[in-house]
Amino acid sequence: MSSFISASPIVQSPPRSAVRLTDVRKTYRSGRTRVTALDHISVTLTPGSFTAIMGPSGCGKSTLLHCAAGLDQPTRGSVWLGETEITALKPKARSVFRRDNVGFVFQAYNLMAALTVEQNVTLPLLLARRRTDRTRLEYVLAAVGLADKRDRRPAELSGGQQQRVAIARALITKPHAVFADEPTGALDSRSARQVLDLLRRATTELGQTVVMVTHDPVAAAHADRVLFLADGRLVGHMDSPTVAAVTNHMTHLGEW
Ligand SMILES: Nc1ncnc2c1ncn2[C@@H]1O[C@H](COP(=O)(O)OP(=O)(O)OP(=O)(O)O)[C@@H](O)[C@H]1O
């Protein structure tokens, strides 16, 4: 895979925060009971940072990712992506904002089976009725190591290659932030490392902001910072994480 550096400039004059949550609370109704999935979540992620979110099963990681990305609306509190308060947008406007400004990478890749690699990568531009910047496309395809596979369909690719297509698709629009939910959950360790290196390089070489939910201390150790959640609350963070330090902290948090 080639370097991100040679092909595209770093984002200029970024806002002070890429993602900001202020006193976010999310409750779900489940029959007669109310589940508090998130409570008093306030966090600011700087542009170009790589943040992992960890915590025991059911602690609210996916809910936090979905609220931060505008896929779900908090019950209370505000979420900002760059200069836009997405919690103040009406559902339609939020969905358009998300389509044009947010990148997603899911465990299950979510590629369109009938489309080629290149068509999958440029799909967000098509949906946003934006012209494809060929330079950006070539550079993203080269960076994820798939320039020579641009005419293949997803079924003709390995899992790791499919996830790299999903990352290229997430980066093509130069989003405010890329949100990744267990992006390496279905991959072998070598493919997982390639995907994590890609996400890391998207931050260091492109200035992209990446937020990743993971259960895996090896994955989390690629981030600049790990946020630890328990029972819907932020209970700690770790800068410059190592596999051993994250494993140790998670063991103290309980089941995971
Ligand atoms: N749509 C929903 N309706 C009711 N409760 C929900 C809903 N979505 C999530 N929850 C509850 O909110 C809490 C947090 O769920 P969430 O999926 O965010 O946790 P998680 O940390 O991502 O879990 P896991 O690691 O197992 O994927 C859980 O108690 C869950 O049961």
The ligand as an SDF file (V2000), in Angstrom:
LIG
                    3D

 31 33  0  0  0  0  0  0  0  0999 V2000
  -32.9660    0.0440   20.6010 N   0  0  0  0  0  0  0  0  0  0  0  0
  -32.8080   -0.2580   21.8910 C   0  0  0  0  0  0  0  0  0  0  0  0
  -33.8720   -0.4540   22.6960 N   0  0  0  0  0  0  0  0  0  0  0  0
  -33.7250   -0.7370   24.0100 C   0  0  0  0  0  0  0  0  0  0  0  0
  -32.5320   -0.8520   24.6140 N   0  0  0  0  0  0  0  0  0  0  0  0
  -31.4300   -0.6930   23.8610 C   0  0  0  0  0  0  0  0  0  0  0  0
  -31.5030   -0.3970   22.4650 C   0  0  0  0  0  0  0  0  0  0  0  0
  -30.2400   -0.2850   21.9780 N   0  0  0  0  0  0  0  0  0  0  0  0
  -29.4230   -0.5260   23.0230 C   0  0  0  0  0  0  0  0  0  0  0  0
  -30.1230   -0.7450   24.1400 N   0  0  0  0  0  0  0  0  0  0  0  0
  -29.5730   -1.0010   25.4780 C   0  0  0  0  0  0  0  0  0  0  0  0
  -28.6700    0.0620   25.7770 O   0  0  0  0  0  0  0  0  0  0  0  0
  -27.5300   -0.4340   26.4420 C   0  0  0  0  0  0  0  0  0  0  0  0
  -26.2760   -0.0990   25.6570 C   0  0  0  0  0  0  0  0  0  0  0  0
  -26.2920   -0.8300   24.4340 O   0  0  0  0  0  0  0  0  0  0  0  0
  -25.0950   -0.7350   23.3740 P   0  0  0  0  0  0  0  0  0  0  0  0
  -25.4680   -1.5830   22.2070 O   0  0  0  0  0  0  0  0  0  0  0  0
  -24.7750    0.6820   23.1260 O   0  0  0  0  0  0  0  0  0  0  0  0
  -23.8850   -1.4090   24.1870 O   0  0  0  0  0  0  0  0  0  0  0  0
  -22.4650   -1.9110   23.6690 P   0  0  0  0  0  0  0  0  0  0  0  0
  -21.4800   -1.4800   24.7010 O   0  0  0  0  0  0  0  0  0  0  0  0
  -22.2300   -1.4340   22.2830 O   0  0  0  0  0  0  0  0  0  0  0  0
  -22.6370   -3.4810   23.6910 O   0  0  0  0  0  0  0  0  0  0  0  0
  -21.8480   -4.6540   22.9260 P   0  0  0  0  0  0  0  0  0  0  0  0
  -20.4030   -4.5160   23.2870 O   0  0  0  0  0  0  0  0  0  0  0  0
  -22.4410   -5.9010   23.4790 O   0  0  0  0  0  0  0  0  0  0  0  0
  -22.1100   -4.4740   21.4580 O   0  0  0  0  0  0  0  0  0  0  0  0
  -27.7530   -1.9360   26.6370 C   0  0  0  0  0  0  0  0  0  0  0  0
  -28.3270   -2.1380   27.9130 O   0  0  0  0  0  0  0  0  0  0  0  0
  -28.7430   -2.2750   25.5540 C   0  0  0  0  0  0  0  0  0  0  0  0
  -29.5200   -3.3850   25.9130 O   0  0  0  0  0  0  0  0  0  0  0  0
  1  2  1  0
  2  3  1  0
  2  7  2  0
  3  4  2  0
  4  5  1  0
  5  6  2  0
  6  7  1  0
  6 10  1  0
  7  8  1  0
  8  9  2  0
  9 10  1  0
 10 11  1  0
 11 12  1  0
 11 30  1  0
 12 13  1  0
 13 14  1  0
 13 28  1  0
 14 15  1  0
 15 16  1  0
 16 17  2  0
 16 18  1  0
 16 19  1  0
 19 20  1  0
 20 21  2  0
 20 22  1  0
 20 23  1  0
 23 24  1  0
 24 25  2  0
 24 26  1  0
 24 27  1  0
 28 29  1  0
 28 30  1  0
 30 31  1  0
M  END
$$$$
